[in-house]
Amino acid sequence: MHNLTGFTSKIKTYAKSLGFDAVGITHPDTLSESEQDLKRYLEENRHGTMLWLANTAEQRVHPKAYFPEARAVVMVALNYFRKSEKFQYPADTGTISVYARGRDYHKVLRQKLKDLSRWISQEIPSARGRIFVDSFPIMEKPLAVRAGLGWLGKNTTLLLKAKGSYFFLGGILLNLDLKPDSPFTAEYCGSCQNCLKACPTGALDRPYQLDSRKCISYLTIEHHGSIENQLQDKMDNLIFGCDICQMVCPWNQKFATHCQVDDFKNRFKKEKISLVRLSQLSRRLFDKMFEGTPIRRCGYRNFLRNVHIAQKNLERGLNKNA
């Protein structure tokens, strides 16, 4: 056991030197309040076909299930916003969420967290830990709130004050007694309803509540099989993910800054993602084109499904304007 109050600030300083935009510390036993929220979410079937959420519900609120020695959690946030990026491309191309246009964030964050973990072990040889970036079921956003990084907005994303929400999250479970930060208890969404009003499918049917079954990000990435026609009609040319609820957020409009991570640069010029071209991709070309990006996650069949929906929406729009 270690009492390392002074070491906490050194960890934060080194993490910032690695490029992380925010760093906070919390205990691994701080998710009891989130347990009821998760239970209600599952009982209302808002997770859709993501059965793994229900199957791992108990572990999600108990980080020690994955590292019993854990005495602290280091939570980090890394900006991915590209200030020059257009959120939505012309209707005859496919729109890919900004976060997925570069290298797979899992790989980028994991490497930075490995560097941080390695440095901690050099400073404290008895230190042991486990890195997580969506790698096992842990409620990262509630942990980030408890580590003082920010608050959960009405669109259920984590918002950092004076920074916005375009951030990837990750962390390290450590066997060190680090000084925890105070949880972020304020809530700065106020009376704003921008994200709820802008959601094309009504997935944000209540403040701070997301119905994944209607969410375009869920439908284009996690959902397998057919999509209801009334939802297809509202997907426009979004073929992987959706940025709309973040795009209209005043915190992002005012404070989002251009990220400095070259790995997140856009790989896809408009001519590369024309709907006609994408609809003709073979499985081999799909794998080659999206190698090393998050887009591989949705799979070849689901990706083509999304492209065909975008084509149908384009044709409907052209007929309407004819």
TIBASE-869582 format. One line per 3 residues: number of its first residue (from 0); for each residue x, y, z of N, C-alpha, C. Coordinates in steps of 0.05 Angstrom, whole numbers, always signed. Atoms other than C-alpha are relative to their C-alpha. Example, Ala and Ser with C-alpha at 12.3 -4.5 7.8 and 13.67 -1.06 7.14 Angstrom:
# residues 2
0 = +18 -24 +0 +246 -90 +156 +18 +24 +0 ~ -16 -24 -1 +273 -21 +143 -15 +22 +14
END
This chain:
# residues 322
0 = +17 -24 +0 +0 +0 +0 +18 +25 +0 ~ -16 -24 +3 +26 +69 -17 -17 +25 +7 ~ +13 -26 -5 +8 +139 +8 +15 +20 -17
3 = -14 -15 +20 +26 +181 -51 -14 +26 -8 ~ +15 -24 +6 -11 +247 -45 +16 +18 -19 ~ -16 -18 +17 +47 +286 -76 +4 -11 -28
6 = -5 +12 +26 +55 +237 -133 -23 +5 -20 ~ +23 -4 +17 -15 +251 -159 +5 +23 -20 ~ -5 -24 +17 +5 +320 -186 +21 -7 -21
9 = -21 +8 +20 +66 +289 -220 -12 -17 -22 ~ +13 +16 +21 +22 +239 -256 -15 +18 -19 ~ +15 -18 +17 -23 +295 -281 +18 +16 -19
12 = -19 -16 +16 +37 +336 -305 +11 -17 -23 ~ -11 +17 +20 +66 +277 -342 -21 -8 -21 ~ +22 +6 +18 -1 +258 -372 -5 +23 -20
15 = +4 -24 +17 -9 +329 -399 +23 +1 -20 ~ -23 +0 +19 +61 +323 -430 -3 -20 -22 ~ +5 +20 +20 +36 +262 -468 -22 +9 -20
18 = +20 -11 +18 -18 +305 -499 -29 -2 +9 ~ +27 +2 -10 -78 +289 -456 -10 +28 +8 ~ +11 -26 -5 -124 +349 -449 -11 +4 +28
21 = +10 -1 -28 -153 +332 -380 +7 -26 +14 ~ -7 +23 -16 -133 +285 -324 -12 +3 +27 ~ +12 -1 -26 -169 +268 -260 +3 -27 +14
24 = -4 +24 -16 -164 +217 -204 -26 -5 +17 ~ +22 +8 -17 -220 +179 -169 +4 -28 +12 ~ -1 +27 -11 -232 +116 -128 -15 -19 -18
27 = +14 +19 +16 -254 +52 -162 -27 -8 +11 ~ +26 +7 -12 -313 +45 -114 -19 +23 +1 ~ +16 -25 +0 -351 +107 -135 -24 -1 -19
30 = +21 +1 +21 -403 +81 -184 -27 -10 +10 ~ +25 +10 -10 -459 +60 -137 -24 +16 -9 ~ +22 -17 +9 -501 +120 -158 -8 -6 -29
33 = +5 +6 +28 -495 +99 -231 -14 -27 -4 ~ +12 +27 +2 -520 +29 -216 -30 +1 -6 ~ +28 -2 +4 -592 +50 -213 -7 +12 -28
36 = +4 -11 +27 -586 +92 -276 +3 -22 -21 ~ -4 +22 +19 -559 +32 -314 -22 -20 +1 ~ +22 +19 -3 -612 -14 -286 -25 +10 -14
39 = +24 -11 +12 -668 +33 -308 +3 +1 -31 ~ -5 +0 +29 -636 +41 -377 -5 -27 -13 ~ +4 +27 +11 -635 -34 -387 -29 -9 +3
42 = +28 +8 -3 -705 -45 -359 -18 +12 -21 ~ +16 -13 +21 -732 +4 -410 +9 -8 -28 ~ -9 +11 +26 -695 -34 -465 +13 +21 -18
45 = -12 -21 +16 -660 +29 -487 +27 -8 -12 ~ -26 +10 +11 -597 -12 -503 -4 -14 -27 ~ +5 +13 +26 -631 -43 -564 +11 -28 -1
48 = -11 +26 +4 -593 -103 -590 +28 -3 +12 ~ -27 +2 -13 -530 -88 -549 -3 -17 +25 ~ +4 +19 -22 -540 -150 -507 +24 -1 +19
51 = -24 +0 -17 -469 -145 -481 -2 +20 +23 ~ +4 -19 -22 -491 -84 -440 -14 -13 +23 ~ +15 +14 -21 -541 -126 -402 +16 -22 +12
54 = -15 +23 -9 -495 -186 -397 +23 +8 +19 ~ -23 -9 -17 -440 -144 -364 -8 +22 +19 ~ +10 -22 -17 -484 -97 -323 +13 +1 +27
57 = -11 +1 -27 -458 -120 -256 +29 +9 +1 ~ -29 -7 +0 -385 -113 -274 +4 +29 -6 ~ -4 -28 +8 -395 -44 -304 +3 +20 +23
60 = -1 -18 -23 -405 -12 -236 +21 -9 +20 ~ -21 +10 -18 -348 -51 -204 +26 -4 -14 ~ -26 +2 +14 -281 -35 -236 +19 -20 +11
63 = -19 +19 -13 -246 -79 -186 -5 -29 -10 ~ +4 +27 +12 -277 -139 -222 +22 -6 -20 ~ -21 +4 +20 -222 -128 -273 +28 +4 +11
66 = -26 -3 -13 -167 -109 -226 -4 +3 +30 ~ +7 +0 -29 -180 -128 -153 +18 +17 +17 ~ -19 -16 -16 -118 -91 -129 -5 +30 -2
69 = +3 -29 +6 -144 -24 -154 -7 +16 +24 ~ +6 -19 -22 -142 +33 -105 -4 +28 -10 ~ +4 -26 +13 -146 +91 -154 -5 -4 -29
72 = +4 +0 +28 -169 +106 -224 +9 +27 -12 ~ -9 -24 +14 -133 +155 -269 -17 +2 -25 ~ +17 -4 +23 -182 +183 -320 +12 +22 -18
75 = -11 -20 +18 -159 +220 -382 -19 +6 -23 ~ +16 -9 +23 -191 +258 -440 +19 +10 -21 ~ -16 -9 +23 -162 +269 -509 -18 +12 -22
78 = +15 -15 +20 -189 +320 -558 +3 -13 -28 ~ -2 +10 +28 -206 +295 -629 -12 +20 -20 ~ +15 -19 +18 -242 +357 -658 +19 +12 -21
81 = -15 -12 +22 -218 +381 -726 -15 +25 -8 ~ +15 -25 +4 -236 +454 -731 -7 +6 -28 ~ +5 -6 +29 -233 +457 -807 -20 -20 -12
84 = +17 +21 +11 -278 +395 -815 -29 +10 -3 ~ +29 -4 +3 -348 +400 -843 -13 -25 +13 ~ +13 +22 -13 -395 +358 -801 -14 -19 -19
87 = +15 +16 +19 -437 +335 -859 +9 +6 -29 ~ -9 -2 +28 -415 +322 -931 -24 +3 -18 ~ +22 -3 +19 -456 +335 -994 -16 -26 -2
90 = +18 +23 -1 -515 +288 -1004 +8 -24 -16 ~ -9 +23 +17 -481 +246 -1058 +25 -13 +11 ~ -22 +13 -13 -426 +227 -1010 -9 -11 +27
93 = +7 +10 -26 -427 +189 -944 +13 +17 +22 ~ -10 -15 -23 -419 +227 -879 +9 -19 +22 ~ -12 +16 -22 -373 +194 -828 +5 +19 +23
96 = -4 -16 -24 -372 +220 -757 +29 +9 +2 ~ -27 -12 -1 -312 +265 -744 +19 -17 +15 ~ -18 +16 -17 -284 +219 -691 +12 -24 -15
99 = -8 +25 +13 -278 +161 -741 +15 +5 -27 ~ -12 -6 +25 -244 +197 -799 +30 -4 +0 ~ -29 +5 -2 -174 +184 -774 +6 -28 +11
102 = -8 +26 -11 -137 +128 -739 -18 -8 +23 ~ +16 +11 -21 -175 +83 -691 +9 +11 +27 ~ -8 -13 -25 -176 +121 -625 +8 -20 +22
105 = -8 +20 -20 -170 +56 -585 +31 -3 +0 ~ -29 +4 +3 -99 +48 -612 +15 +24 +9 ~ -14 -25 -8 -80 +121 -602 +1 +3 +30
108 = +2 -3 -29 -105 +125 -530 +15 -21 +14 ~ -13 +22 -13 -79 +57 -512 +30 +4 +1 ~ -28 -4 +0 -9 +75 -533 +8 +22 +19
111 = -6 -21 -19 -10 +140 -494 -3 -9 +29 ~ +4 +10 -27 -37 +105 -433 +22 -20 +8 ~ -22 +18 -5 +17 +52 -440 +25 +16 +8
114 = -23 -18 -6 +69 +108 -440 -3 +11 +28 ~ +5 -10 -27 +37 +137 -378 +4 -22 +21 ~ -2 +23 -19 +33 +69 -343 +30 -8 +3
117 = -29 +7 -1 +106 +54 -361 +15 +20 +17 ~ -13 -21 -16 +128 +121 -331 -6 -3 +29 ~ +8 +4 -28 +89 +108 -267 +16 -23 +12
120 = -15 +23 -10 +123 +40 -260 +29 +6 +4 ~ -28 -8 -4 +191 +72 -269 +4 +16 +25 ~ -2 -17 -24 +176 +122 -215 -6 -16 +25
123 = +8 +17 -23 +143 +71 -168 +1 -29 -10 ~ -3 +27 +10 +170 +1 -184 -22 -20 +9 ~ +20 +18 -10 +116 -32 -142 -28 +5 -12
126 = +26 -7 +12 +60 +1 -183 -8 -21 -20 ~ +12 +18 +19 +14 -45 -221 -27 +12 -9 ~ +26 -11 +9 -47 -28 -263 -10 -13 -25
129 = +13 +10 +24 -94 -42 -320 -11 +24 -16 ~ +9 -21 +18 -108 +4 -379 -27 -7 -12 ~ +25 +5 +14 -177 +11 -408 -8 +23 -19
132 = +11 -18 +20 -203 +44 -471 -22 -16 -14 ~ +22 +18 +11 -270 +9 -484 +9 -29 -1 ~ -11 +27 +2 -229 -54 -473 -14 -20 +18
135 = +18 +17 -16 -273 -82 -418 -21 +18 +13 ~ +24 -16 -8 -340 -60 -389 +4 +16 +25 ~ -2 -19 -22 -328 +0 -345 -15 +25 -9
138 = +15 -25 +7 -373 +62 -342 +19 +24 +1 ~ -21 -20 +1 -321 +112 -365 -10 +28 +5 ~ +10 -27 -3 -365 +174 -367 -6 +6 +30
141 = +4 -5 -29 -390 +168 -294 +27 +1 +15 ~ -26 -2 -14 -318 +155 -272 +13 +26 -6 ~ -11 -26 +6 -296 +217 -309 -13 +23 +15
144 = +14 -20 -16 -349 +258 -273 +11 -1 +29 ~ -10 +3 -28 -325 +230 -206 +29 +8 +3 ~ -28 -9 +0 -254 +246 -226 +3 +30 -4
147 = +0 -29 +2 -274 +319 -235 +5 +11 -28 ~ -5 -10 +27 -267 +323 -311 -22 +17 -11 ~ +23 -15 +11 -337 +348 -327 -26 -12 +9
150 = +26 +10 -7 -411 +334 -325 -13 -13 -24 ~ +15 +13 +21 -459 +291 -366 -21 +19 -10 ~ +19 -19 +12 -498 +336 -414 -26 -13 -6
153 = +26 +10 +7 -569 +329 -436 +0 -20 -23 ~ -3 +20 +21 -545 +290 -496 +16 -25 +8 ~ -14 +22 -14 -510 +241 -448 +30 -1 -6
156 = -29 +0 +3 -440 +260 -471 +13 +15 +23 ~ -14 -13 -22 -387 +283 -422 +9 +28 -11 ~ -8 -27 +7 -377 +359 -425 +21 +11 +19
159 = -21 -12 -16 -314 +392 -401 -4 +30 -1 ~ +5 -29 -1 -323 +464 -378 +21 +15 -16 ~ -17 -17 +17 -295 +514 -428 +16 -17 -20
162 = -14 +16 +20 -274 +456 -473 -19 -15 -18 ~ +19 +14 +17 -336 +420 -498 +0 -31 +4 ~ +4 +29 -4 -349 +346 -511 +14 -17 -21
165 = -14 +16 +20 -305 +325 -569 +25 -13 +11 ~ -22 +12 -14 -262 +280 -527 -3 -31 +1 ~ -1 +28 -6 -242 +207 -523 +8 -4 +29
168 = -6 +5 -28 -239 +177 -453 +15 -27 +3 ~ -14 +25 -7 -193 +124 -424 +10 +2 +29 ~ -10 -2 -27 -161 +107 -358 +19 -23 +7
171 = -17 +21 -11 -115 +65 -315 -10 -6 +28 ~ +5 +9 -27 -135 +24 -254 +27 -5 +13 ~ -27 +2 -13 -76 +29 -205 -3 -10 +28
174 = -1 +10 -28 -57 -4 -140 +13 +20 +19 ~ -12 -21 -16 -33 +63 -113 -21 +17 +14 ~ +18 -18 -15 -65 +107 -60 +4 +29 -8
177 = -3 -27 +10 -70 +170 -101 -21 +18 +12 ~ +19 -19 -11 -104 +233 -77 -22 +5 -21 ~ +21 -4 +20 -173 +235 -111 -8 +29 -3
180 = +12 -26 +5 -202 +297 -143 -28 +1 +10 ~ +28 -3 -8 -268 +325 -121 -18 -6 -25 ~ +18 +6 +23 -326 +299 -165 -10 +26 -11
183 = +12 -23 +13 -355 +348 -215 -30 +0 +6 ~ +28 +1 -9 -421 +365 -182 -18 +21 -14 ~ +16 -21 +13 -443 +426 -223 -11 -11 -26
186 = +13 +8 +25 -487 +421 -285 -6 +26 -15 ~ +0 -26 +14 -481 +475 -338 -16 -1 -26 ~ +17 +0 +24 -532 +455 -391 -22 +21 +3
189 = +20 -20 -5 -582 +502 -359 -27 -7 -13 ~ +26 +4 +13 -647 +511 -398 +3 -8 -29 ~ -5 +6 +28 -615 +495 -465 -12 -27 -8
192 = +13 +25 +11 -653 +443 -507 +10 -6 -28 ~ -10 +2 +28 -611 +448 -571 +3 -29 -9 ~ -6 +27 +8 -589 +375 -572 -26 -16 -3
195 = +25 +15 +2 -659 +348 -558 -16 +8 -25 ~ +16 -10 +23 -691 +391 -612 +13 -8 -26 ~ -14 +5 +25 -637 +375 -664 +1 -29 -7
198 = -2 +29 +5 -637 +299 -657 -20 -8 -21 ~ +18 +5 +22 -667 +276 -724 -21 -22 +6 ~ +17 +23 -5 -697 +212 -696 -15 +1 +27
201 = +12 -1 -27 -719 +235 -627 +12 -19 +20 ~ -13 +19 -18 -669 +189 -593 +4 +13 +28 ~ -2 -14 -25 -660 +243 -540 -28 +9 +8
204 = +29 -6 -6 -732 +239 -516 -4 +13 +27 ~ +1 -15 -26 -717 +267 -447 +28 +10 +6 ~ -27 -10 -8 -660 +309 -419 +16 -22 +15
207 = -18 +19 -12 -601 +264 -400 -8 -29 -5 ~ +9 +27 +6 -636 +203 -430 +2 -5 -30 ~ -3 +7 +28 -617 +169 -495 -13 -28 -5
210 = +11 +25 +9 -658 +115 -529 +17 -10 -23 ~ -19 +9 +20 -604 +78 -567 -14 -12 -24 ~ +14 +12 +22 -656 +43 -610 -7 +19 -22
213 = +6 -21 +20 -668 +109 -646 +25 +16 -8 ~ -24 -16 +4 -597 +137 -643 +14 -8 -26 ~ -12 +5 +26 -564 +143 -712 +28 -13 +4
216 = -26 +13 -5 -496 +126 -682 -3 -29 +6 ~ +5 +28 -6 -523 +62 -653 -9 -15 -25 ~ +11 +14 +24 -562 +45 -717 +21 -6 -21
219 = -20 +3 +21 -502 +55 -763 +24 -16 +8 ~ -24 +13 -10 -450 +22 -719 -6 -26 +15 ~ +4 +23 -18 -477 -26 -667 -23 -18 -9
222 = +24 +16 +7 -544 -49 -697 +5 -17 -24 ~ -3 +19 +23 -543 -111 -741 -28 -5 -11 ~ +25 +6 +13 -597 -126 -791 -14 +24 -11
225 = +15 -21 +13 -651 -83 -821 -7 +23 +20 ~ +7 -24 -15 -671 -13 -797 -28 +9 -9 ~ +28 -8 +7 -743 +11 -793 +0 +23 -20
228 = +2 -20 +22 -764 +53 -853 -2 +29 +11 ~ +3 -27 -10 -785 +113 -811 +26 +11 +12 ~ -26 -9 -9 -715 +115 -781 +19 +4 -23
231 = -17 -3 +24 -681 +105 -848 -4 +27 -12 ~ +7 -25 +13 -717 +166 -875 +13 +24 +13 ~ -12 -22 -15 -684 +209 -821 +30 -1 +2
234 = -29 +4 -3 -613 +183 -829 +15 +16 -21 ~ -13 -17 +21 -599 +228 -890 +23 -16 -12 ~ -23 +14 +11 -528 +210 -914 +20 -8 +21
237 = -18 +8 -23 -500 +190 -846 +5 -30 -2 ~ -6 +28 +4 -465 +124 -858 +17 -12 +23 ~ -14 +10 -23 -423 +118 -795 +0 +21 +22
240 = +1 -19 -22 -441 +154 -731 -16 +25 -6 ~ +15 -25 +2 -473 +222 -720 +11 +21 +19 ~ -12 -22 -16 -447 +289 -694 -21 +21 +8
243 = +20 -22 -1 -512 +329 -693 -4 +11 +28 ~ +6 -10 -27 -525 +332 -618 +24 +15 +12 ~ -24 -15 -9 -453 +355 -606 +4 +25 -16
246 = -3 -23 +18 -452 +402 -665 -16 +24 +9 ~ +18 -22 -8 -510 +444 -638 +5 +9 +29 ~ -5 -7 -28 -483 +446 -567 +15 +27 +3
249 = -14 -26 -2 -465 +518 -547 +28 -2 +12 ~ -27 +3 -12 -406 +493 -506 +20 -8 -21 ~ -18 +7 +22 -376 +462 -569 +3 +23 -19
252 = -1 -22 +19 -394 +520 -613 +19 +23 +10 ~ -15 -22 -11 -359 +568 -566 +29 -8 +7 ~ -25 +7 -12 -301 +528 -537 +16 -22 -14
255 = -15 +22 +13 -282 +469 -582 +24 +10 -14 ~ -25 -9 +12 -210 +475 -603 +11 -23 -18 ~ -11 +19 +19 -171 +441 -659 +20 -18 +14
258 = -17 +20 -13 -137 +377 -636 +28 +0 -13 ~ -27 -1 +9 -62 +370 -643 +11 -28 -7 ~ -8 +28 +4 -61 +294 -655 -1 -6 -30
261 = +0 +6 +28 -39 +278 -726 -14 -25 -8 ~ +14 +25 +5 -68 +208 -721 -30 +4 -6 ~ +29 -5 +3 -138 +239 -721 -6 +17 -25
264 = +5 -14 +25 -129 +275 -788 -18 -16 -18 ~ +19 +13 +18 -183 +260 -839 +14 -15 -23 ~ -11 +16 +21 -164 +203 -885 -16 +0 -26
267 = +19 +5 +21 -224 +209 -931 -7 +26 -15 ~ +8 -22 +18 -227 +260 -987 -28 -6 -11 ~ +28 +4 +8 -297 +271 -1014 -3 -19 -23
270 = +3 +18 +23 -284 +234 -1079 +3 -29 +8 ~ -4 +27 -10 -264 +173 -1038 -25 -11 +12 ~ +24 +9 -14 -331 +170 -1003 -26 +7 -14
273 = +25 -3 +15 -380 +182 -1059 -17 -25 +4 ~ +18 +23 -5 -441 +138 -1048 +2 -21 -21 ~ -3 +19 +22 -433 +106 -1116 +25 -17 +4
276 = -25 +15 -4 -361 +87 -1102 -2 -19 +24 ~ +2 +17 -24 -376 +61 -1032 -19 -24 -4 ~ +19 +21 +4 -435 +20 -1056 +12 -23 -16
279 = -13 +20 +17 -388 -18 -1103 +24 -13 +13 ~ -23 +12 -14 -336 -36 -1051 -4 -30 +4 ~ +0 +28 -7 -319 -109 -1046 +9 -2 +29
282 = -9 +4 -28 -304 -138 -977 +29 +6 +3 ~ -29 -4 -1 -230 -137 -993 +7 +30 -1 ~ -6 -28 +2 -231 -64 -1014 -11 +15 +25
285 = +10 -12 -25 -274 -46 -953 +21 -3 +22 ~ -20 +5 -21 -222 -78 -907 +25 +17 -5 ~ -24 -15 +7 -165 -43 -944 -5 +30 +5
288 = +5 -29 -2 -198 +26 -946 -2 +9 +29 ~ +5 -8 -27 -217 +27 -873 +19 -13 +21 ~ -20 +13 -18 -157 -11 -844 +10 +21 +20
291 = -10 -18 -21 -137 +20 -777 -18 +22 +8 ~ +19 -20 -8 -200 +62 -770 -23 -13 +16 ~ +22 +11 -15 -261 +53 -725 -22 -12 -18
294 = +21 +7 +18 -304 +41 -787 -2 -31 -4 ~ +0 +29 +3 -283 -32 -790 -19 -13 +20 ~ +16 +11 -22 -324 -42 -726 -28 -8 -9
297 = +28 +6 +7 -391 -40 -760 -3 -23 -19 ~ +1 +23 +17 -373 -94 -810 -8 +8 -29 ~ +5 -5 +29 -378 -98 -886 -30 +1 -6
300 = +29 +1 +7 -452 -118 -890 -15 +24 +11 ~ +14 -23 -11 -476 -64 -843 +8 +26 -13 ~ -10 -24 +14 -433 -12 -877 -15 +4 -26
303 = +14 -2 +26 -464 -28 -945 -30 +7 +5 ~ +28 -6 -7 -533 -26 -912 -3 +30 +4 ~ +1 -29 -5 -518 +45 -888 +3 +16 -26
306 = -4 -14 +26 -493 +66 -957 -25 -1 -17 ~ +24 +3 +16 -555 +39 -991 -23 +18 +11 ~ +20 -18 -12 -600 +77 -942 +6 +29 -8
309 = -8 -27 +8 -561 +141 -957 -7 +5 -30 ~ +8 -2 +28 -571 +128 -1032 -30 +4 -4 ~ +29 -3 +2 -645 +119 -1022 -9 +28 +8
312 = +8 -27 -9 -650 +184 -983 +8 +21 -20 ~ -8 -19 +21 -611 +220 -1038 -20 +0 -23 ~ +20 +2 +22 -658 +194 -1092 -26 +13 +8
315 = +25 -11 -8 -718 +214 -1051 +2 +31 +0 ~ -4 -29 +0 -689 +284 -1042 +0 +12 -28 ~ -1 -10 +28 -675 +291 -1117 -28 +0 -12
318 = +27 +1 +11 -746 +269 -1134 -17 +22 +11 ~ +15 -21 -12 -774 +318 -1085 +5 +27 -12 ~ -8 -26 +11 -736 +375 -1117 -4 +2 -30
321 = +3 +1 +30 -751 +353 -1189 -24 +16 -9
END
